[in-house]
Amino acid sequence: MHITARHRGVDMATVVHLALHIPQVFLSLLIVLALSLVLAKLTSLPAPAWVGIWATSGALALCRSSDDLLARLVFGLHHPTSGELARLRPLWREVTARAGVDAAAYTLWIEESPEINSTVAGGHVVSVTRHAVEKLPDGQLAAVLAHELGHHAGGHAWSALVTYWYALPGRLAWRLLLRGVLLVHRRSPIMGEAIALTLGAVAFLAVVFTNGAVLLVVAGPFLISAVGRSAELRADRYASGLGLAPQLTALFSSALADGQTGGNADGKHGVTALMARLLASQPNSRARLHALRRHIARRP
């Protein structure tokens, strides 16, 4: 049996995911450039040095120590208890042995969630939900672990962390802008409406002068969510390739029988349900079961 230190690659979902985050990363770069000019006046470091620190921070985020820190502080994960680890470790070793991967290259984490799947968080993190650990039989839990390993095999894990990190300045600036507008609107509705109209005018001019290209920013969240759903299906196919297709099928069928589709549109109707489906980063159990069955039927 050939064992590799890690099992990482770059599939099409990863490539498209990285490409779709270019506008967000570019916006973050502009914000960092502006901040670096301010910091250059307050400190002895020149502006390019501050930009360089931010540019190299993404590589540092992929280090194992940084990975663990982000998993705990940003994604809210925690290490398994001794009892949980006693159950997870043999299954994880079996899954990694099937894949030909060193089990010790990754760290097992627990997410407090009632869902089946966990959050993809970092290049060394394999997380499963408490629901999966407490409720699933061994075979189905092994399938969930194989699914999470599939995210690493396709490059989904490291690309999600890198894009999250480099898009963070733009995301924070957008939130601060919205909060500022709301705060101004509470104190002075007229001033708040004036700011909103100004921002609307700027957006309109951006659409005109870019020949509508800026509208891709509006479509970005929907496209990113679609790529996220595709990555989930790819991870399912990876787990199926490790011989765990029956366990995955049983897992999705059981979720449907219990009425737990795992979709964001559950209990919603009309336009709200449509928007929830379009912005969902994970496909529901029915879609995953259907895609898995089609994949199995196409295999020789």
C-alpha positions as CSV (number, residue, x, y, z in Angstrom):
1,M,0.0,0.0,0.0
2,H,1.4,3.4,-1.0
3,I,0.8,6.1,1.6
4,T,1.3,9.8,0.7
5,A,1.8,12.5,3.2
6,R,-1.3,14.4,2.0
7,H,-3.8,14.0,-0.7
8,R,-4.4,17.3,-2.4
9,G,-5.2,18.3,-5.9
10,V,-7.0,21.0,-7.9
11,D,-10.3,20.1,-9.6
12,M,-12.5,22.3,-11.8
13,A,-14.6,23.4,-8.8
14,T,-11.5,24.7,-7.1
15,V,-10.3,26.6,-10.2
16,V,-13.7,28.2,-10.7
17,H,-14.0,29.0,-7.0
18,L,-10.7,30.9,-7.1
19,A,-11.6,32.7,-10.3
20,L,-14.9,33.9,-8.9
21,H,-13.2,35.4,-5.9
22,I,-10.9,37.6,-7.9
23,P,-13.2,40.7,-7.7
24,Q,-13.5,40.3,-3.9
25,V,-9.7,39.9,-3.6
26,F,-9.1,42.9,-5.8
27,L,-11.4,45.0,-3.6
28,S,-9.5,43.8,-0.5
29,L,-6.2,44.8,-2.2
30,L,-7.5,48.3,-2.8
31,I,-8.5,48.6,0.8
32,V,-5.2,47.2,2.0
33,L,-3.4,49.7,-0.2
34,A,-5.4,52.6,1.3
35,L,-4.7,51.4,4.8
36,S,-1.0,50.8,4.0
37,L,-0.6,54.5,3.0
38,V,-2.0,55.5,6.4
39,L,0.2,53.0,8.3
40,A,3.2,54.2,6.4
41,K,2.8,57.7,7.8
42,L,2.3,56.3,11.4
43,T,5.1,53.8,11.4
44,S,8.6,53.4,9.9
45,L,7.5,50.7,7.5
46,P,6.8,51.8,3.9
47,A,3.5,51.1,2.3
48,P,4.8,48.3,0.0
49,A,6.0,46.4,3.1
50,W,2.5,46.5,4.6
51,V,1.0,45.2,1.4
52,G,3.6,42.5,1.3
53,I,2.7,41.4,4.8
54,W,-0.9,41.1,3.8
55,A,0.0,39.3,0.6
56,T,2.1,36.6,2.4
57,S,-0.4,36.2,5.2
58,G,-2.4,33.8,3.1
59,A,0.5,31.3,3.0
60,L,0.8,31.6,6.7
61,A,-2.9,30.9,7.1
62,L,-2.3,27.4,5.5
63,C,0.3,26.5,8.2
64,R,-0.9,23.8,10.5
65,S,-0.6,26.0,13.6
66,S,-2.6,28.8,11.9
67,D,-5.0,26.2,10.6
68,D,-5.8,25.1,14.1
69,L,-6.2,28.6,15.4
70,L,-8.6,29.6,12.6
71,A,-10.6,26.4,13.1
72,R,-11.2,27.2,16.7
73,L,-11.6,30.9,16.6
74,V,-13.2,31.6,13.2
75,F,-15.1,28.4,12.4
76,G,-16.1,27.5,15.9
77,L,-14.7,23.9,15.9
78,H,-13.3,22.0,18.8
79,H,-11.2,18.9,19.4
80,P,-13.1,15.6,19.9
81,T,-13.5,14.3,23.4
82,S,-11.7,11.1,24.3
83,G,-14.9,9.1,23.6
84,E,-15.5,10.7,20.3
85,L,-11.9,10.3,19.3
86,A,-12.0,6.6,20.2
87,R,-14.9,6.2,17.7
88,L,-13.5,8.5,15.0
89,R,-9.9,7.4,14.9
90,P,-10.4,3.7,13.7
91,L,-12.8,4.9,11.0
92,W,-10.5,7.7,9.9
93,R,-7.6,5.3,9.6
94,E,-9.7,2.9,7.5
95,V,-10.7,5.8,5.2
96,T,-7.2,7.1,4.8
97,A,-5.9,3.6,4.2
98,R,-8.3,3.2,1.3
99,A,-7.2,6.5,-0.1
100,G,-3.5,5.9,0.5
101,V,-3.1,8.9,2.7
102,D,-1.2,9.3,6.0
103,A,-4.0,9.7,8.7
104,A,-1.7,11.8,10.9
105,A,-1.4,14.5,8.2
106,Y,-4.8,15.8,9.2
107,T,-6.4,16.8,12.5
108,L,-9.9,15.7,13.5
109,W,-12.3,18.4,14.7
110,I,-16.0,18.5,15.8
111,E,-18.6,21.1,14.7
112,E,-21.6,21.7,16.9
113,S,-24.2,21.3,14.2
114,P,-27.4,19.2,13.5
115,E,-26.4,18.8,9.9
116,I,-24.7,15.8,8.3
117,N,-21.8,17.8,6.6
118,S,-19.4,20.0,8.4
119,T,-17.7,23.2,7.3
120,V,-14.6,23.1,5.1
121,A,-12.0,24.8,7.2
122,G,-8.3,24.7,6.3
123,G,-5.7,22.6,4.7
124,H,-5.2,20.2,7.6
125,V,-8.6,20.2,9.2
126,V,-11.1,17.3,8.9
127,S,-14.3,18.2,10.8
128,V,-17.5,16.3,11.3
129,T,-20.6,17.4,13.0
130,R,-21.7,16.3,16.4
131,H,-24.9,14.9,14.8
132,A,-22.8,12.6,12.6
133,V,-20.7,11.4,15.5
134,E,-23.7,10.7,17.8
135,K,-26.4,9.5,15.4
136,L,-24.7,7.7,12.4
137,P,-23.7,4.1,12.3
138,D,-20.0,3.4,11.7
139,G,-20.3,2.8,7.9
140,Q,-22.2,6.1,7.3
141,L,-19.8,8.0,9.6
142,A,-16.9,6.6,7.6
143,A,-18.6,7.8,4.5
144,V,-18.8,11.3,6.0
145,L,-15.1,11.2,6.8
146,A,-14.4,10.1,3.2
147,H,-16.5,13.0,1.9
148,E,-14.4,15.4,4.0
149,L,-11.2,13.9,2.7
150,G,-12.6,14.4,-0.8
151,H,-12.7,18.1,-0.2
152,H,-9.0,18.0,0.5
153,A,-8.3,15.8,-2.5
154,G,-10.1,18.3,-4.8
155,G,-8.4,21.3,-3.3
156,H,-11.7,22.7,-1.9
157,A,-10.4,23.0,1.7
158,W,-7.3,25.1,1.1
159,S,-8.9,27.2,-1.6
160,A,-11.9,28.0,0.7
161,L,-9.5,29.2,3.4
162,V,-7.3,31.2,1.1
163,T,-10.2,33.0,-0.6
164,Y,-11.9,33.6,2.8
165,W,-8.7,35.2,4.1
166,Y,-7.9,37.4,1.1
167,A,-11.5,38.5,0.7
168,L,-11.8,39.4,4.4
169,P,-10.8,43.1,4.2
170,G,-13.4,43.7,1.5
171,R,-16.1,41.8,3.5
172,L,-15.3,43.7,6.7
173,A,-15.3,47.1,4.8
174,W,-18.7,46.3,3.3
175,R,-20.2,45.4,6.7
176,L,-18.8,48.6,8.2
177,L,-20.3,50.6,5.3
178,L,-23.7,49.1,5.8
179,R,-23.6,49.6,9.6
180,G,-22.5,53.2,9.1
181,V,-25.3,53.9,6.7
182,L,-27.8,52.4,9.1
183,L,-26.4,54.3,12.0
184,V,-26.6,57.6,10.1
185,H,-30.2,56.7,9.0
186,R,-31.3,56.2,12.6
187,R,-30.0,59.6,13.6
188,S,-31.0,61.4,10.5
189,P,-33.3,59.7,8.0
190,I,-32.8,62.4,5.4
191,M,-29.0,62.1,5.6
192,G,-29.2,58.3,5.5
193,E,-31.4,58.4,2.4
194,A,-29.0,60.9,0.8
195,I,-26.1,58.5,1.3
196,A,-28.1,55.6,0.0
197,L,-29.0,57.6,-3.1
198,T,-25.3,58.6,-3.6
199,L,-24.2,54.9,-3.4
200,G,-26.9,54.0,-5.8
201,A,-25.7,56.7,-8.3
202,V,-22.1,55.4,-7.9
203,A,-23.3,51.9,-8.6
204,F,-25.2,53.1,-11.7
205,L,-22.2,54.9,-13.1
206,A,-20.1,51.9,-12.5
207,V,-22.5,49.8,-14.5
208,V,-22.5,52.4,-17.3
209,F,-18.7,52.9,-17.5
210,T,-17.9,49.1,-17.3
211,N,-20.5,48.2,-19.9
212,G,-22.3,46.1,-17.3
213,A,-19.2,44.1,-16.3
214,V,-19.7,45.2,-12.7
215,L,-22.9,43.3,-12.6
216,L,-20.8,40.2,-12.3
217,V,-20.2,41.2,-8.7
218,V,-23.9,41.0,-8.1
219,A,-24.0,37.5,-9.7
220,G,-20.9,36.5,-7.8
221,P,-22.6,35.1,-4.6
222,F,-25.0,33.0,-6.7
223,L,-22.1,31.6,-8.8
224,I,-20.0,30.9,-5.8
225,S,-22.8,29.0,-4.1
226,A,-23.4,27.0,-7.3
227,V,-19.7,26.0,-7.3
228,G,-19.9,25.1,-3.6
229,R,-22.8,22.7,-4.4
230,S,-20.7,21.2,-7.2
231,A,-17.8,20.7,-4.8
232,E,-20.1,18.8,-2.4
233,L,-21.2,16.5,-5.2
234,R,-17.5,16.0,-6.2
235,A,-16.6,15.0,-2.6
236,D,-19.5,12.5,-2.6
237,R,-18.1,11.0,-5.8
238,Y,-14.7,10.8,-4.2
239,A,-16.2,8.9,-1.2
240,S,-18.0,6.6,-3.6
241,G,-14.7,5.9,-5.3
242,L,-13.3,4.6,-2.0
243,G,-16.1,2.0,-1.9
244,L,-18.5,3.8,0.4
245,A,-21.3,4.5,-2.1
246,P,-23.7,2.1,-0.3
247,Q,-23.1,3.9,3.0
248,L,-23.6,7.3,1.4
249,T,-26.8,6.1,-0.3
250,A,-28.1,4.8,3.0
251,L,-27.2,8.1,4.7
252,F,-29.1,10.3,2.2
253,S,-32.1,7.9,2.1
254,S,-32.3,7.9,5.9
255,A,-32.2,11.7,5.9
256,L,-35.0,11.9,3.4
257,A,-37.1,9.4,5.3
258,D,-36.6,11.5,8.5
259,G,-37.6,14.6,6.6
260,Q,-34.2,16.1,7.0
261,T,-33.3,17.3,3.5
262,G,-30.6,19.6,4.7
263,G,-31.7,22.4,2.4
264,N,-31.8,26.1,3.2
265,A,-35.2,26.3,1.5
266,D,-36.9,24.0,4.1
267,G,-40.1,25.7,5.4
268,K,-39.8,28.6,2.9
269,H,-42.0,29.4,-0.1
270,G,-42.0,31.4,-3.3
271,V,-39.2,33.8,-4.0
272,T,-37.7,33.3,-0.5
273,A,-37.3,29.6,-1.2
274,L,-35.9,30.2,-4.6
275,M,-33.3,32.6,-3.3
276,A,-32.4,30.2,-0.4
277,R,-31.8,27.4,-3.0
278,L,-29.7,29.6,-5.2
279,L,-27.6,30.9,-2.3
280,A,-27.2,27.5,-0.6
281,S,-23.6,26.3,-0.5
282,Q,-24.7,22.7,-0.1
283,P,-27.2,20.6,-2.1
284,N,-30.0,19.0,-0.2
285,S,-30.0,15.3,0.5
286,R,-32.4,14.6,-2.4
287,A,-30.1,16.2,-4.9
288,R,-27.1,14.5,-3.5
289,L,-28.8,11.1,-3.6
290,H,-29.9,11.6,-7.2
291,A,-26.4,12.7,-8.3
292,L,-24.8,9.8,-6.5
293,R,-27.1,7.3,-8.1
294,R,-26.4,8.8,-11.6
295,H,-22.7,8.5,-10.9
296,I,-23.0,4.9,-9.8
297,A,-25.1,4.1,-12.9
298,R,-22.4,5.6,-15.2
299,R,-19.6,3.6,-13.7
300,P,-18.5,0.5,-15.6
